[in-house]
C-alpha cells in the first residue's frame, strides 16, 4: 500500500482521503480532468481480492465502504470485526505487493441502519450506544473514514420523514463522539462522510440540502470542532435501487452547493449505472458500488458450475457440488430476501414471486450468505472438482468481478492516479 501518501497526509495533520481529494482538486484545475474515487462494498472475500487486484492493475486508489451489516463487532455477515477486516485487507494487499492507496471506511453508520438493531427492537439509546462502540473500534483498527448517517428513526410513524434538524443534531453528536475518542487516544486524523440519498429522509431536496450544511456547520462550531468537516456528502443523483441512470444536471447543481462548503458529492447506488463516464464530468468526488459485484460473483459461480457439469458428464468429476442449489436454499432460508421485496410481492412464499424476481432476489441476497457453512463447503468442493482437472476456478470467478470494477476505474479517470499522486508528493518532500 502507498505509505508515502499516508505519511504526507499525517505530516500535514489531515486524513489520507482529504489529502487525495485535495490533490485531485488541484489536478483538475491544472489538467481540466476530474476524477471520481471508486468505492467497493466488500461483501465477500472474492470482492475484497478482486478490488485489490483491479486497483493494482489500474494503478489507482481503492476505497472499501463497509456497512454495519457487513463488518462489525459481532462479525457482520462477512464474519469480520473492524480489526480483522483491516488485517485481512492488509494481508491480501501484501500478497500482491500492492503499492496504491487503500482507504477503509464505514458506510452508513447510524442508529437502526444495522438490520439486527431493527430486528431486535433496540431503542434510540441502545442503537446509538452500539453505533458509537463500532465507531470506536473502527478508529482503533485504523479506518480512514466514517460515514455518519442518522437519517433513520424507527420510532416515527410510518411515512413520517425525520426532521433535518434532528439529522444534523445527531450527525454532530456522532462526529463529536468520534473526535473525542480519537484525540483522547491520539489516533490519526480520519475523514467524514455525511448524508444519504435514501428516500426515507435523505438530502433529496435542495432547500433541505443547503439547510443541512448550515446546521452542521453551526453544530460543529458549537462543539469546538472548527477544523472538522465532511469531505464527502452523499447526494441523490438519479440512481437508486430501481434505476441505473445517473443524472448529470442534478449532480452538477449539488456539486456546486457542496463546493461552497468545501465538500464533494458522493453517489451511492452506482451499481450497473449506464453512464459512469458522466460522474467525473459532473464533478462527482466519489461513488459506491456494491450489490453489482455480488451479481457478478453469482454469475461467475454459475459459469464454474457449467464447467463442472461438463466434466461430470465426461466422468472426470465424481460428485457435483450443487453450488446453485446451495445458494438458493441459503438465501431463501435466511429470509433476507424479504428486505428487497416490492409492494405487492409475496413475502410468505418466495416461489410465488415471478421467476425473474426470484433470480434477482437470489443474486442480490447472496451477499448475506457467502459465509454460510454449507455454501462455503459447496464452494470448496466446486473449486476442488475444477482444479483437479486443471481449471483455475478462483481466477475465473475473480475475472467476472474485476472486469466490472475495471470499468469504473477507467470511466472515473483513475488509471495511473497512484503514480501521479506519488510524483506530486515526492516533489513536495
C-alpha positions as CSV (number, residue, x, y, z in Angstrom):
1,X,0.0,0.0,0.0
2,X,1.2,3.6,-0.6
3,X,2.8,4.6,2.6
4,X,4.3,7.8,1.2
5,X,0.9,9.4,0.7
6,X,-0.3,8.3,4.1
7,X,2.9,9.7,5.7
8,X,2.4,13.0,3.8
9,X,-1.1,13.3,5.0
10,X,-0.1,12.6,8.6
11,X,2.7,15.2,8.3
12,X,0.0,17.8,7.4
13,X,-2.3,16.5,10.1
14,X,-5.1,15.7,7.6
15,X,-6.7,12.4,6.7
16,X,-5.5,10.3,3.8
17,X,-8.7,10.8,1.9
18,X,-8.7,14.6,2.5
19,X,-5.2,14.6,1.1
20,X,-6.1,12.6,-2.0
21,X,-9.2,14.7,-2.7
22,X,-7.2,18.0,-2.3
23,X,-4.6,16.8,-4.8
24,X,-7.4,15.6,-7.1
25,X,-8.9,19.1,-7.0
26,X,-5.5,20.7,-7.8
27,X,-5.0,18.2,-10.7
28,X,-8.5,19.0,-12.1
29,X,-7.6,22.7,-12.2
30,X,-4.2,22.0,-13.9
31,X,-5.4,19.4,-16.4
32,X,-9.2,20.0,-16.7
33,X,-9.7,16.3,-15.9
34,X,-11.9,15.5,-13.0
35,X,-11.6,12.2,-11.1
36,X,-14.1,10.2,-9.1
37,X,-12.9,8.0,-6.3
38,X,-14.3,4.5,-6.7
39,X,-15.5,2.7,-3.6
40,X,-16.3,-1.0,-3.4
41,X,-18.6,-2.5,-0.8
42,X,-16.6,-5.6,0.4
43,X,-19.5,-8.0,0.8
44,X,-17.3,-11.2,0.2
45,X,-13.8,-12.4,0.3
46,X,-13.9,-12.6,-3.5
47,X,-14.9,-8.9,-3.8
48,X,-12.1,-7.9,-1.4
49,X,-9.5,-9.8,-3.5
50,X,-10.9,-8.6,-6.8
51,X,-10.9,-5.0,-5.6
52,X,-7.2,-5.1,-4.7
53,X,-6.3,-6.9,-7.9
54,X,-8.2,-4.4,-10.0
55,X,-6.6,-1.4,-8.1
56,X,-3.2,-2.9,-8.7
57,X,-3.8,-3.4,-12.4
58,X,-5.3,0.1,-12.8
59,X,-2.6,1.6,-10.5
60,X,-5.2,3.6,-8.6
61,X,-6.6,4.1,-5.1
62,X,-9.3,1.8,-3.9
63,X,-11.8,2.6,-1.2
64,X,-13.7,0.0,0.8
65,X,-17.0,1.1,2.2
66,X,-18.2,-1.4,4.8
67,X,-21.7,-1.3,6.2
68,X,-22.6,-2.3,9.8
69,X,-24.3,-5.4,8.4
70,X,-21.1,-6.4,6.6
71,X,-18.3,-5.7,9.2
72,X,-19.0,-5.0,12.9
73,X,-18.1,-6.0,16.4
74,X,-20.3,-9.1,16.1
75,X,-18.6,-10.1,12.8
76,X,-21.4,-9.0,10.5
77,X,-22.3,-11.2,7.6
78,X,-18.7,-11.3,6.3
79,X,-17.6,-12.7,9.7
80,X,-15.0,-9.8,10.2
81,X,-14.7,-7.4,13.1
82,X,-13.2,-4.0,12.1
83,X,-9.8,-5.0,13.3
84,X,-10.0,-8.4,11.5
85,X,-11.2,-6.7,8.3
86,X,-8.3,-4.2,8.3
87,X,-5.8,-7.0,8.9
88,X,-7.3,-9.2,6.2
89,X,-7.1,-6.4,3.6
90,X,-3.5,-5.6,4.6
91,X,-2.7,-9.3,4.2
92,X,-4.2,-9.6,0.7
93,X,-2.6,-6.3,-0.3
94,X,0.8,-7.5,0.8
95,X,0.4,-10.8,-1.0
96,X,0.1,-9.0,-4.4
97,X,2.7,-6.3,-3.4
98,X,0.0,-3.6,-3.8
99,X,1.5,-0.1,-4.0
100,X,-1.6,2.0,-4.3
101,X,-3.6,3.8,-1.6
102,X,-6.1,1.7,0.2
103,X,-8.9,3.6,2.0
104,X,-11.0,1.8,4.6
105,X,-14.4,3.2,5.6
106,X,-17.6,2.7,7.5
107,X,-20.6,3.1,5.2
108,X,-24.0,4.3,6.6
109,X,-23.1,4.3,10.2
110,X,-26.1,5.4,12.3
111,X,-29.0,4.4,14.5
112,X,-31.1,1.5,13.2
113,X,-29.0,1.1,10.0
114,X,-27.9,-2.3,11.1
115,X,-30.6,-4.9,10.3
116,X,-30.1,-6.6,13.7
117,X,-30.8,-3.3,15.6
118,X,-34.2,-3.1,13.9
119,X,-34.9,-6.8,14.2
120,X,-34.2,-6.8,18.0
121,X,-36.2,-3.6,18.5
122,X,-33.4,-1.6,20.1
123,X,-34.4,1.8,21.4
124,X,-32.6,5.0,20.5
125,X,-30.1,4.9,23.3
126,X,-29.3,1.3,22.7
127,X,-28.7,1.6,19.0
128,X,-26.7,4.8,19.5
129,X,-24.5,3.1,22.1
130,X,-23.8,0.2,19.7
131,X,-23.0,2.6,16.8
132,X,-20.6,4.6,18.9
133,X,-18.9,1.4,20.0
134,X,-18.5,0.4,16.4
135,X,-17.1,3.8,15.5
136,X,-14.5,3.5,18.3
137,X,-13.5,0.0,17.1
138,X,-13.1,1.3,13.6
139,X,-10.9,4.3,14.6
140,X,-8.8,1.9,16.7
141,X,-8.5,-0.5,13.8
142,X,-7.1,2.2,11.5
143,X,-10.2,3.1,9.4
144,X,-9.7,6.2,7.3
145,X,-13.3,7.5,7.0
146,X,-16.6,7.2,8.9
147,X,-19.9,7.8,7.1
148,X,-22.2,9.3,9.7
149,X,-25.8,8.6,8.7
150,X,-28.6,9.2,11.3
151,X,-31.4,9.5,8.8
152,X,-33.4,6.5,10.1
153,X,-35.7,6.8,13.1
154,X,-37.9,3.7,13.6
155,X,-39.8,5.5,16.4
156,X,-41.5,7.8,13.9
157,X,-45.0,6.9,12.5
158,X,-44.9,5.1,9.1
159,X,-44.5,7.7,6.3
160,X,-43.2,10.5,8.5
161,X,-39.8,11.7,7.5
162,X,-37.2,12.6,10.1
163,X,-36.7,16.4,10.6
164,X,-33.5,17.7,9.1
165,X,-32.7,19.5,12.4
166,X,-32.7,16.1,14.1
167,X,-30.5,14.6,11.4
168,X,-28.0,17.5,11.8
169,X,-28.0,17.3,15.6
170,X,-27.4,13.5,15.6
171,X,-24.7,13.9,13.0
172,X,-22.9,16.4,15.2
173,X,-23.3,14.2,18.2
174,X,-21.7,11.2,16.4
175,X,-18.9,13.2,14.9
176,X,-18.2,14.8,18.3
177,X,-18.0,11.3,19.9
178,X,-15.6,10.1,17.2
179,X,-13.3,13.2,17.6
180,X,-13.3,13.0,21.4
181,X,-12.4,9.3,21.2
182,X,-9.8,9.8,18.5
183,X,-8.0,12.8,20.1
184,X,-8.1,11.3,23.6
185,X,-6.3,8.2,22.3
186,X,-4.0,10.1,19.9
187,X,-5.2,8.3,16.8
188,X,-4.5,9.9,13.3
189,X,-7.0,12.2,11.6
190,X,-9.9,10.5,9.9
191,X,-12.3,11.8,7.2
192,X,-16.1,12.0,7.5
193,X,-18.9,11.5,5.1
194,X,-22.4,12.6,5.8
195,X,-25.9,12.5,4.4
196,X,-27.8,9.8,2.4
197,X,-29.8,9.6,-0.7
198,X,-32.2,7.1,0.7
199,X,-35.9,8.1,0.3
200,X,-36.6,7.7,4.0
201,X,-35.2,11.1,4.9
202,X,-32.2,11.8,2.7
203,X,-30.9,15.1,1.4
204,X,-33.2,14.8,-1.6
205,X,-34.4,18.4,-1.7
206,X,-32.1,21.3,-2.5
207,X,-33.5,23.6,0.2
208,X,-33.1,20.8,2.8
209,X,-29.7,20.0,1.3
210,X,-28.4,23.6,2.0
211,X,-30.1,23.8,5.4
212,X,-28.3,20.7,6.4
213,X,-24.9,22.2,5.6
214,X,-25.8,25.3,7.7
215,X,-27.0,23.3,10.7
216,X,-24.0,21.0,10.5
217,X,-21.6,24.0,10.3
218,X,-23.2,25.7,13.3
219,X,-23.3,22.5,15.3
220,X,-19.7,21.6,14.8
221,X,-18.6,25.1,15.7
222,X,-20.7,24.9,18.9
223,X,-18.8,21.8,19.8
224,X,-15.4,23.5,19.1
225,X,-14.8,21.3,16.1
226,X,-14.0,24.1,13.7
227,X,-11.2,22.0,12.0
228,X,-13.6,19.1,11.3
229,X,-15.7,19.0,8.2
230,X,-17.0,16.1,6.0
231,X,-15.1,15.7,2.7
232,X,-17.9,13.6,1.2
233,X,-21.6,14.4,1.2
234,X,-24.0,11.9,-0.2
235,X,-26.5,13.3,-2.6
236,X,-29.4,11.9,-4.7
237,X,-28.1,11.9,-8.3
238,X,-30.8,9.9,-10.1
239,X,-29.6,6.4,-9.2
240,X,-31.4,4.2,-6.6
241,X,-32.3,0.6,-6.0
242,X,-34.5,0.6,-9.1
243,X,-32.8,3.0,-11.5
244,X,-29.4,3.0,-13.1
245,X,-29.4,6.3,-15.0
246,X,-27.1,8.9,-13.4
247,X,-28.5,12.5,-13.7
248,X,-25.5,14.8,-14.6
249,X,-27.6,18.0,-14.4
250,X,-28.8,17.3,-10.8
251,X,-25.3,16.3,-9.9
252,X,-23.8,19.5,-11.2
253,X,-26.2,21.5,-9.1
254,X,-25.5,19.8,-5.8
255,X,-21.8,19.6,-6.6
256,X,-21.8,23.4,-6.8
257,X,-23.6,23.7,-3.5
258,X,-21.3,21.3,-1.7
259,X,-18.2,23.1,-3.1
260,X,-19.3,26.3,-1.4
261,X,-18.9,24.4,1.9
262,X,-15.7,22.6,1.0
263,X,-17.1,19.2,0.3
264,X,-17.6,16.9,-2.7
265,X,-20.6,14.9,-3.6
266,X,-20.6,11.1,-3.4
267,X,-23.1,8.9,-5.2
268,X,-24.4,5.7,-3.7
269,X,-26.4,3.0,-5.6
270,X,-24.0,3.4,-8.5
271,X,-24.4,-0.3,-9.3
272,X,-24.8,-1.1,-13.1
273,X,-25.0,2.6,-13.8
274,X,-25.4,3.1,-17.6
275,X,-23.4,6.4,-17.8
276,X,-20.4,6.1,-15.4
277,X,-18.3,8.4,-17.5
278,X,-20.7,11.3,-16.5
279,X,-19.6,11.1,-12.9
280,X,-16.2,12.8,-13.2
281,X,-17.6,15.2,-15.9
282,X,-20.2,16.3,-13.4
283,X,-17.6,16.9,-10.7
284,X,-18.6,13.9,-8.5
285,X,-16.0,13.2,-5.9
286,X,-16.8,9.5,-5.2
287,X,-19.2,6.7,-6.0
288,X,-20.1,3.5,-4.1
289,X,-20.7,0.2,-5.9
290,X,-21.8,-3.0,-4.0
291,X,-24.6,-5.3,-5.0
292,X,-23.4,-5.3,-8.6
293,X,-20.3,-7.3,-7.6
294,X,-22.5,-9.9,-5.8
295,X,-24.3,-10.4,-9.0
296,X,-21.0,-10.8,-10.9
297,X,-19.8,-13.3,-8.3
298,X,-23.0,-15.3,-8.6
299,X,-22.6,-15.4,-12.4
300,X,-19.0,-16.5,-12.0
301,X,-20.1,-19.4,-9.9
302,X,-22.8,-20.3,-12.4
303,X,-20.1,-20.4,-15.1
304,X,-18.0,-22.7,-12.9
305,X,-21.0,-25.0,-12.2
306,X,-21.5,-25.4,-16.0
307,X,-17.8,-26.4,-16.4
308,X,-18.2,-28.8,-13.5
309,X,-21.3,-30.4,-15.1
310,X,-19.4,-30.9,-18.4
311,X,-16.6,-32.6,-16.6
312,X,-19.1,-34.7,-14.6
313,X,-20.6,-35.9,-17.9
314,X,-17.1,-36.9,-19.1
315,X,-16.7,-38.9,-15.8
316,X,-14.0,-36.5,-14.7
317,X,-15.9,-35.3,-11.6
318,X,-17.2,-37.9,-9.1
319,X,-19.7,-35.8,-7.3
320,X,-21.2,-32.5,-8.2
321,X,-21.0,-29.6,-5.7
322,X,-24.6,-28.4,-6.3
323,X,-23.5,-24.8,-5.7
324,X,-26.5,-23.2,-7.3
325,X,-29.0,-25.3,-5.2
326,X,-27.0,-24.5,-2.1
327,X,-27.1,-20.7,-2.8
328,X,-30.8,-20.6,-3.4
329,X,-31.6,-22.6,-0.3
330,X,-29.3,-20.5,1.9
331,X,-30.8,-17.2,0.6
332,X,-34.4,-18.4,1.0
333,X,-33.8,-19.9,4.4
334,X,-32.1,-16.7,5.6
335,X,-35.3,-14.7,5.0
336,X,-33.1,-11.7,4.0
337,X,-34.8,-11.7,0.5
338,X,-37.9,-10.1,2.1
339,X,-35.9,-6.9,2.7
340,X,-35.9,-6.3,-1.0
341,X,-39.5,-7.1,-1.9
342,X,-41.5,-4.5,-3.7
343,X,-45.1,-3.5,-2.8
344,X,-47.5,-6.4,-3.5
345,X,-44.9,-9.1,-3.8
346,X,-45.3,-12.3,-1.8
347,X,-43.4,-12.3,1.5
348,X,-44.8,-15.7,2.7
349,X,-43.8,-17.9,-0.3
350,X,-40.7,-17.0,-2.2
351,X,-41.7,-19.2,-5.1
352,X,-45.0,-17.3,-5.6
353,X,-43.0,-14.3,-7.0
354,X,-42.1,-14.2,-10.7
355,X,-39.0,-16.2,-11.7
356,X,-37.3,-13.0,-12.8
357,X,-37.8,-11.5,-9.4
358,X,-36.7,-14.8,-7.7
359,X,-33.4,-14.8,-9.6
360,X,-32.8,-11.1,-8.8
361,X,-33.6,-11.7,-5.1
362,X,-31.2,-14.6,-5.0
363,X,-28.4,-12.7,-6.9
364,X,-28.6,-9.7,-4.6
365,X,-29.3,-11.7,-1.5
366,X,-26.2,-13.9,-1.9
367,X,-24.0,-11.3,-0.2
368,X,-25.7,-12.2,3.1
369,X,-24.9,-15.9,3.0
370,X,-21.5,-16.2,1.4
371,X,-20.2,-17.3,4.8
372,X,-23.0,-19.9,5.4
373,X,-21.2,-23.1,6.3
374,X,-23.0,-25.2,3.6
375,X,-22.3,-22.6,0.9
376,X,-18.6,-22.4,1.9
377,X,-18.4,-26.3,1.8
378,X,-20.0,-26.4,-1.7
379,X,-17.7,-23.7,-3.0
380,X,-14.6,-25.6,-1.7
381,X,-15.9,-28.8,-3.4
382,X,-16.6,-26.9,-6.6
383,X,-13.1,-25.4,-6.7
384,X,-11.5,-28.7,-5.9
385,X,-13.5,-30.5,-8.6
386,X,-12.4,-28.0,-11.2
387,X,-8.8,-27.5,-10.0
388,X,-8.3,-31.3,-10.1
389,X,-9.0,-31.0,-13.8
390,X,-6.6,-28.1,-14.4
391,X,-9.3,-25.4,-14.3
392,X,-8.3,-22.2,-12.4
393,X,-11.6,-21.8,-10.6
394,X,-10.9,-18.8,-8.4
395,X,-9.2,-16.9,-11.3
396,X,-12.3,-17.4,-13.5
397,X,-14.6,-16.2,-10.7
398,X,-12.5,-13.1,-9.9
399,X,-12.3,-12.2,-13.5
400,X,-16.1,-11.7,-13.5
401,X,-15.9,-9.2,-10.6
402,X,-12.6,-7.5,-11.8
403,X,-14.0,-6.8,-15.2
404,X,-16.9,-4.9,-13.7
405,X,-14.5,-3.0,-11.4
406,X,-12.1,-2.1,-14.2
407,X,-14.9,-0.3,-16.0
408,X,-15.3,2.1,-13.1
409,X,-11.5,2.8,-12.7
410,X,-11.4,3.7,-16.5
411,X,-14.7,5.7,-16.6
412,X,-13.8,7.6,-13.4
413,X,-10.4,8.7,-14.9
414,X,-8.4,6.9,-12.2
415,X,-5.9,5.0,-14.3
416,X,-2.4,5.6,-13.0
417,X,-3.6,8.1,-10.4
418,X,-1.3,6.4,-7.9
419,X,1.8,7.4,-9.9
420,X,0.6,11.0,-10.4
421,X,-0.1,11.4,-6.7
422,X,3.2,9.7,-5.7
423,X,5.2,12.0,-8.0
424,X,3.5,15.1,-6.7
425,X,4.0,14.0,-3.1
426,X,7.8,13.3,-3.6
427,X,8.2,16.6,-5.4
428,X,6.9,18.4,-2.2
429,X,9.1,16.3,0.1
